[in-house]
Amino acid sequence: MASLISLAASIVVFLYLGGGSRDAYWVLYILSLLAAIISTIFLKMIRDDPGVVVALKPVGSAGLMNLVSIYRDMARSRGVKEYILIILLYTVAVNFPASIWNYYLIYSIGGDEVWITSKMATVYLVKALILGIWPFIVDRYGTWIIFTTTLVMISPIPILFMVARSLASQILLEIYSSVWWSSWDLLTGLYNLYLFPRDVRPIALSIIVFSTNMSVSSASIIGSIISSSIPYGSEITFTFSALSRALVSLLAFKKLPLLDLKIKQ
């Protein structure tokens, strides 16, 4: 709801002040800053649990060695390494064009800021609606088949993006994309919850978050270099992203571990 409200406000500001208007950007950046300050004040009002604070204090060298040992043992578990590898590789594939989506939309397709905010509003609205349906589908067909299908269905999105030359077609693409990305959100959450044993789950999640963030950064830098250094670099970057996603999807069919949600972890 917060995202939809903010995006609706952005659309109104750009329609009123004009796409590309510097005043529109000033208004929205100031509103964003004020919202951040207000949320920080509310966050400051929340008091920490003293027990949690003690538990999160930095550990000594022995504690660090224990963490390394836990991760080593966890990585030997059936399916854990394969799952982490697939997530990292797919994240890299997805984020090759991360820095050029909006640039391409404006300068190659002919859209503007209203297009961008309308697309984002569509994303959040569709995800909010479809997330209530995916659990029934996953329960019916199983996590493995839905996850592998999701990876395949997400793969052609960069190619479809380049050929969607109108706002209507871009909105339709966002609907399609949001349906399958909401499945990704749900299934990665389920795998993170059920694949890792309870006692090592925080360590596993911290490693996944750190690794994926590094992957996102590296992939987006590589993609931006390719897109700005050679003729048709943007098109090559989008195409390479789609092909890379497809290859990782094939790997997932062979290596993605099965997940039994009936097992109590």
MARROSE-98802 format. One record per residue (C-alpha): x, y, z; residue in three letters. Coordinates in nm, 4 decimals. Layout:
N
<node <X; Y; Z>; 'ala'>
...
//
This chain:
265
<node <0.0000; 0.0000; 0.0000>; 'met'>
<node <0.2849; 0.2385; 0.0803>; 'ala'>
<node <0.4456; 0.1735; -0.2577>; 'ser'>
<node <0.1187; 0.2235; -0.4444>; 'leu'>
<node <0.0494; 0.5504; -0.2634>; 'ile'>
<node <0.3973; 0.6857; -0.3340>; 'ser'>
<node <0.3859; 0.5804; -0.6993>; 'leu'>
<node <0.0413; 0.7325; -0.7450>; 'ala'>
<node <0.1728; 1.0575; -0.5978>; 'ala'>
<node <0.4681; 1.0431; -0.8378>; 'ser'>
<node <0.2383; 1.0003; -1.1372>; 'ile'>
<node <0.0303; 1.3002; -1.0293>; 'val'>
<node <0.3399; 1.5180; -0.9815>; 'val'>
<node <0.4863; 1.4260; -1.3220>; 'phe'>
<node <0.1540; 1.4755; -1.4984>; 'leu'>
<node <0.1096; 1.8164; -1.3333>; 'tyr'>
<node <0.4674; 1.9463; -1.3708>; 'leu'>
<node <0.5601; 1.7536; -1.6852>; 'gly'>
<node <0.7779; 1.4539; -1.7633>; 'gly'>
<node <1.1448; 1.5454; -1.7325>; 'gly'>
<node <1.0639; 1.8485; -1.5174>; 'ser'>
<node <1.3389; 1.9314; -1.2697>; 'arg'>
<node <1.0780; 2.0786; -1.0348>; 'asp'>
<node <0.8964; 1.7432; -1.0305>; 'ala'>
<node <1.2155; 1.5668; -0.9255>; 'tyr'>
<node <1.2770; 1.8266; -0.6533>; 'trp'>
<node <0.9254; 1.7814; -0.5150>; 'val'>
<node <0.9506; 1.4023; -0.5090>; 'leu'>
<node <1.3013; 1.3930; -0.3604>; 'tyr'>
<node <1.1965; 1.6324; -0.0828>; 'ile'>
<node <0.8849; 1.4254; -0.0086>; 'leu'>
<node <1.1006; 1.1129; -0.0012>; 'ser'>
<node <1.3431; 1.2771; 0.2429>; 'leu'>
<node <1.0604; 1.3872; 0.4725>; 'leu'>
<node <0.9077; 1.0388; 0.4698>; 'ala'>
<node <1.2464; 0.8889; 0.5549>; 'ala'>
<node <1.2914; 1.1282; 0.8479>; 'ile'>
<node <0.9441; 1.0494; 0.9821>; 'ile'>
<node <0.9994; 0.6738; 0.9530>; 'ser'>
<node <1.3351; 0.7104; 1.1305>; 'thr'>
<node <1.1616; 0.8850; 1.4201>; 'ile'>
<node <0.9165; 0.5961; 1.4521>; 'phe'>
<node <1.2000; 0.3446; 1.4303>; 'leu'>
<node <1.3841; 0.5285; 1.7078>; 'lys'>
<node <1.0794; 0.4825; 1.9312>; 'met'>
<node <1.1154; 0.1037; 1.9158>; 'ile'>
<node <1.3300; -0.0252; 2.2014>; 'arg'>
<node <1.5626; -0.3204; 2.1557>; 'asp'>
<node <1.5251; -0.6386; 2.3535>; 'asp'>
<node <1.8333; -0.6492; 2.5835>; 'pro'>
<node <1.8641; -1.0244; 2.5297>; 'gly'>
<node <1.8818; -0.9786; 2.1535>; 'val'>
<node <2.1430; -0.7052; 2.1880>; 'val'>
<node <2.3657; -0.9341; 2.3937>; 'val'>
<node <2.3216; -1.2196; 2.1473>; 'ala'>
<node <2.4256; -0.9987; 1.8539>; 'leu'>
<node <2.7458; -0.8684; 2.0111>; 'lys'>
<node <3.0572; -0.9385; 1.7994>; 'pro'>
<node <3.1995; -1.2831; 1.8617>; 'val'>
<node <3.5634; -1.3610; 1.9327>; 'gly'>
<node <3.8015; -1.5581; 1.7136>; 'ser'>
<node <3.6727; -1.8878; 1.8544>; 'ala'>
<node <3.3187; -1.7835; 1.7672>; 'gly'>
<node <3.4242; -1.6943; 1.4131>; 'leu'>
<node <3.5890; -2.0314; 1.3682>; 'met'>
<node <3.2681; -2.1911; 1.4902>; 'asn'>
<node <3.0705; -1.9980; 1.2259>; 'leu'>
<node <3.3097; -2.1143; 0.9552>; 'val'>
<node <3.2716; -2.4727; 1.0758>; 'ser'>
<node <2.8918; -2.4438; 1.0769>; 'ile'>
<node <2.8894; -2.3100; 0.7217>; 'tyr'>
<node <3.1250; -2.5839; 0.6024>; 'arg'>
<node <2.8987; -2.8504; 0.7487>; 'asp'>
<node <2.5899; -2.6799; 0.6089>; 'met'>
<node <2.7382; -2.6636; 0.2583>; 'ala'>
<node <2.7864; -3.0394; 0.2669>; 'arg'>
<node <2.4150; -3.0943; 0.3217>; 'ser'>
<node <2.2219; -3.2416; 0.0320>; 'arg'>
<node <2.0970; -2.9760; -0.2063>; 'gly'>
<node <2.2232; -2.6723; -0.0146>; 'val'>
<node <2.5199; -2.5928; -0.2382>; 'lys'>
<node <2.3124; -2.6499; -0.5496>; 'glu'>
<node <2.0358; -2.4178; -0.4306>; 'tyr'>
<node <2.2777; -2.1383; -0.3365>; 'ile'>
<node <2.4606; -2.1755; -0.6698>; 'leu'>
<node <2.1374; -2.1535; -0.8698>; 'ile'>
<node <2.0195; -1.8465; -0.6779>; 'ile'>
<node <2.3528; -1.6688; -0.7274>; 'leu'>
<node <2.3823; -1.7531; -1.0976>; 'leu'>
<node <2.0239; -1.6494; -1.1697>; 'tyr'>
<node <2.0741; -1.3262; -0.9769>; 'thr'>
<node <2.3786; -1.2491; -1.1907>; 'val'>
<node <2.1861; -1.3269; -1.5105>; 'ala'>
<node <1.8921; -1.1089; -1.4085>; 'val'>
<node <2.1037; -0.8073; -1.3149>; 'asn'>
<node <2.3210; -0.7664; -1.6249>; 'phe'>
<node <2.0798; -0.4988; -1.7554>; 'pro'>
<node <1.9884; -0.3670; -1.4087>; 'ala'>
<node <2.1319; -0.0202; -1.4722>; 'ser'>
<node <1.9840; 0.0385; -1.8183>; 'ile'>
<node <1.6135; -0.0550; -1.8019>; 'trp'>
<node <1.4870; 0.3014; -1.7541>; 'asn'>
<node <1.7517; 0.4503; -1.9834>; 'tyr'>
<node <1.6457; 0.2173; -2.2636>; 'tyr'>
<node <1.2781; 0.2799; -2.1927>; 'leu'>
<node <1.3193; 0.6553; -2.2312>; 'ile'>
<node <1.5813; 0.6911; -2.5035>; 'tyr'>
<node <1.5164; 0.3841; -2.7208>; 'ser'>
<node <1.1478; 0.3059; -2.6722>; 'ile'>
<node <1.0296; 0.6642; -2.6190>; 'gly'>
<node <0.8722; 0.6444; -2.2754>; 'gly'>
<node <0.8975; 0.8961; -1.9925>; 'asp'>
<node <0.8727; 0.9154; -1.6128>; 'glu'>
<node <0.4966; 0.8546; -1.6188>; 'val'>
<node <0.5655; 0.5247; -1.7954>; 'trp'>
<node <0.8174; 0.4281; -1.5282>; 'ile'>
<node <0.5941; 0.5079; -1.2316>; 'thr'>
<node <0.2907; 0.3472; -1.3981>; 'ser'>
<node <0.4912; 0.0298; -1.4568>; 'lys'>
<node <0.6069; 0.0196; -1.0949>; 'met'>
<node <0.2529; 0.0764; -0.9671>; 'ala'>
<node <0.1438; -0.2189; -1.1815>; 'thr'>
<node <0.4185; -0.4352; -1.0309>; 'val'>
<node <0.3121; -0.3726; -0.6726>; 'tyr'>
<node <-0.0591; -0.4051; -0.7453>; 'leu'>
<node <-0.0216; -0.7365; -0.9313>; 'val'>
<node <0.2117; -0.8800; -0.6675>; 'lys'>
<node <-0.0319; -0.7859; -0.3927>; 'ala'>
<node <-0.3133; -0.9652; -0.5749>; 'leu'>
<node <-0.1304; -1.2734; -0.7017>; 'ile'>
<node <0.0575; -1.3583; -0.3818>; 'leu'>
<node <-0.2689; -1.4810; -0.2364>; 'gly'>
<node <-0.3084; -1.7307; -0.5210>; 'ile'>
<node <0.0407; -1.8784; -0.5520>; 'trp'>
<node <0.0286; -2.0765; -0.2227>; 'pro'>
<node <-0.2621; -2.2842; -0.3568>; 'phe'>
<node <-0.0763; -2.3493; -0.6834>; 'ile'>
<node <0.2429; -2.4464; -0.5003>; 'val'>
<node <0.0457; -2.6773; -0.2706>; 'asp'>
<node <-0.1155; -2.8427; -0.5732>; 'arg'>
<node <0.1929; -2.8968; -0.7919>; 'tyr'>
<node <0.4865; -2.8785; -0.5491>; 'gly'>
<node <0.7710; -2.6354; -0.4967>; 'thr'>
<node <1.0189; -2.7931; -0.7401>; 'trp'>
<node <0.7996; -2.7843; -1.0495>; 'ile'>
<node <0.6715; -2.4319; -0.9793>; 'ile'>
<node <1.0188; -2.2959; -0.9051>; 'phe'>
<node <1.1761; -2.4404; -1.2197>; 'thr'>
<node <0.8782; -2.3236; -1.4259>; 'thr'>
<node <0.9147; -1.9774; -1.2744>; 'thr'>
<node <1.2798; -1.9564; -1.3777>; 'leu'>
<node <1.1893; -2.0519; -1.7339>; 'val'>
<node <0.8992; -1.8055; -1.7556>; 'met'>
<node <1.1086; -1.5156; -1.6263>; 'ile'>
<node <1.3897; -1.5816; -1.8760>; 'ser'>
<node <1.2454; -1.4116; -2.1913>; 'pro'>
<node <1.1446; -1.0884; -2.0165>; 'ile'>
<node <1.4457; -0.8830; -2.1417>; 'pro'>
<node <1.3651; -0.9767; -2.5028>; 'ile'>
<node <0.9964; -0.8984; -2.4560>; 'leu'>
<node <1.0907; -0.5652; -2.2984>; 'phe'>
<node <1.2795; -0.4533; -2.6101>; 'met'>
<node <0.9865; -0.5266; -2.8417>; 'val'>
<node <0.7174; -0.3720; -2.6188>; 'ala'>
<node <0.7087; -0.0262; -2.7791>; 'arg'>
<node <0.3934; 0.1218; -2.6248>; 'ser'>
<node <0.2789; 0.1990; -2.2710>; 'leu'>
<node <-0.0006; -0.0587; -2.2997>; 'ala'>
<node <0.2398; -0.3345; -2.4043>; 'ser'>
<node <0.4815; -0.2351; -2.1277>; 'gln'>
<node <0.2005; -0.2575; -1.8713>; 'ile'>
<node <0.1030; -0.6021; -2.0028>; 'leu'>
<node <0.4657; -0.7106; -1.9752>; 'leu'>
<node <0.4789; -0.5856; -1.6160>; 'glu'>
<node <0.1674; -0.7884; -1.5350>; 'ile'>
<node <0.3278; -1.1004; -1.6818>; 'tyr'>
<node <0.6590; -1.0277; -1.5084>; 'ser'>
<node <0.5009; -0.9541; -1.1708>; 'ser'>
<node <0.3051; -1.2794; -1.1718>; 'val'>
<node <0.6219; -1.4841; -1.2050>; 'trp'>
<node <0.8441; -1.2660; -0.9852>; 'trp'>
<node <0.5888; -1.2993; -0.7065>; 'ser'>
<node <0.6296; -1.6746; -0.7444>; 'ser'>
<node <1.0073; -1.6272; -0.7130>; 'trp'>
<node <0.9575; -1.4224; -0.3955>; 'asp'>
<node <0.7374; -1.6880; -0.2385>; 'leu'>
<node <0.9495; -1.9869; -0.3374>; 'leu'>
<node <1.2862; -1.8434; -0.2376>; 'thr'>
<node <1.1265; -1.7663; 0.0982>; 'gly'>
<node <1.0053; -2.1254; 0.1306>; 'leu'>
<node <1.3418; -2.2698; 0.0311>; 'tyr'>
<node <1.5226; -2.0405; 0.2735>; 'asn'>
<node <1.2849; -2.1471; 0.5500>; 'leu'>
<node <1.2641; -2.5223; 0.4911>; 'tyr'>
<node <1.5916; -2.6177; 0.3222>; 'leu'>
<node <1.8252; -2.5007; 0.5991>; 'phe'>
<node <1.8180; -2.6474; 0.9507>; 'pro'>
<node <1.6792; -2.4057; 1.2067>; 'arg'>
<node <2.0043; -2.3628; 1.4005>; 'asp'>
<node <2.2112; -2.2554; 1.0962>; 'val'>
<node <1.9387; -2.0669; 0.9087>; 'arg'>
<node <2.0550; -1.7155; 1.0140>; 'pro'>
<node <2.4072; -1.7932; 0.8933>; 'ile'>
<node <2.2805; -1.9351; 0.5645>; 'ala'>
<node <2.0556; -1.6357; 0.4993>; 'leu'>
<node <2.3310; -1.3869; 0.5799>; 'ser'>
<node <2.5628; -1.5626; 0.3334>; 'ile'>
<node <2.2945; -1.5656; 0.0639>; 'ile'>
<node <2.2120; -1.1963; 0.1127>; 'val'>
<node <2.5792; -1.0946; 0.1106>; 'phe'>
<node <2.6563; -1.3055; -0.1959>; 'ser'>
<node <2.3533; -1.1924; -0.3939>; 'thr'>
<node <2.4222; -0.8260; -0.3173>; 'asn'>
<node <2.7778; -0.8658; -0.4435>; 'met'>
<node <2.6440; -1.0485; -0.7499>; 'ser'>
<node <2.3931; -0.7729; -0.8237>; 'val'>
<node <2.6622; -0.5055; -0.8019>; 'ser'>
<node <2.9121; -0.6913; -1.0193>; 'ser'>
<node <2.6590; -0.7950; -1.2842>; 'ala'>
<node <2.5078; -0.4468; -1.3189>; 'ser'>
<node <2.8537; -0.2902; -1.3591>; 'ile'>
<node <2.9469; -0.5423; -1.6287>; 'ile'>
<node <2.6166; -0.4843; -1.8058>; 'gly'>
<node <2.6543; -0.1064; -1.7996>; 'ser'>
<node <3.0089; -0.1329; -1.9412>; 'ile'>
<node <2.8900; -0.3575; -2.2253>; 'ile'>
<node <2.5896; -0.1402; -2.3062>; 'ser'>
<node <2.7928; 0.1814; -2.3216>; 'ser'>
<node <3.1082; 0.0504; -2.4916>; 'ser'>
<node <2.9961; -0.1222; -2.8113>; 'ile'>
<node <2.7355; -0.0672; -3.0842>; 'pro'>
<node <2.3951; -0.2093; -2.9887>; 'tyr'>
<node <2.5413; -0.2698; -2.6435>; 'gly'>
<node <2.2051; -0.2358; -2.4700>; 'ser'>
<node <2.0405; -0.4893; -2.6985>; 'glu'>
<node <2.3320; -0.7284; -2.6516>; 'ile'>
<node <2.3085; -0.6896; -2.2726>; 'thr'>
<node <1.9349; -0.7639; -2.2663>; 'phe'>
<node <1.9791; -1.0631; -2.4969>; 'thr'>
<node <2.2700; -1.1981; -2.2947>; 'phe'>
<node <2.0626; -1.1660; -1.9778>; 'ser'>
<node <1.7772; -1.3668; -2.1332>; 'ala'>
<node <2.0084; -1.6409; -2.2601>; 'leu'>
<node <2.1903; -1.6602; -1.9249>; 'ser'>
<node <1.8597; -1.6964; -1.7416>; 'arg'>
<node <1.7591; -1.9789; -1.9754>; 'ala'>
<node <2.0871; -2.1631; -1.9144>; 'leu'>
<node <2.0504; -2.1351; -1.5363>; 'val'>
<node <1.6925; -2.2599; -1.5714>; 'ser'>
<node <1.8263; -2.5738; -1.7410>; 'leu'>
<node <2.0728; -2.6157; -1.4553>; 'leu'>
<node <1.7859; -2.5842; -1.2081>; 'ala'>
<node <1.6008; -2.8729; -1.3748>; 'phe'>
<node <1.9025; -3.0929; -1.2994>; 'lys'>
<node <2.0287; -2.9543; -0.9681>; 'lys'>
<node <1.7506; -2.7767; -0.7786>; 'leu'>
<node <1.6756; -2.9875; -0.4685>; 'pro'>
<node <1.3290; -3.1140; -0.3905>; 'leu'>
<node <1.1571; -2.9469; -0.0974>; 'leu'>
<node <0.9013; -3.1215; 0.1212>; 'asp'>
<node <0.6920; -2.8636; 0.3035>; 'leu'>
<node <0.5365; -3.1373; 0.5141>; 'lys'>
<node <0.8644; -3.1902; 0.6989>; 'ile'>
<node <0.8838; -2.9909; 1.0204>; 'lys'>
<node <1.2224; -2.8213; 1.0386>; 'gln'>
//
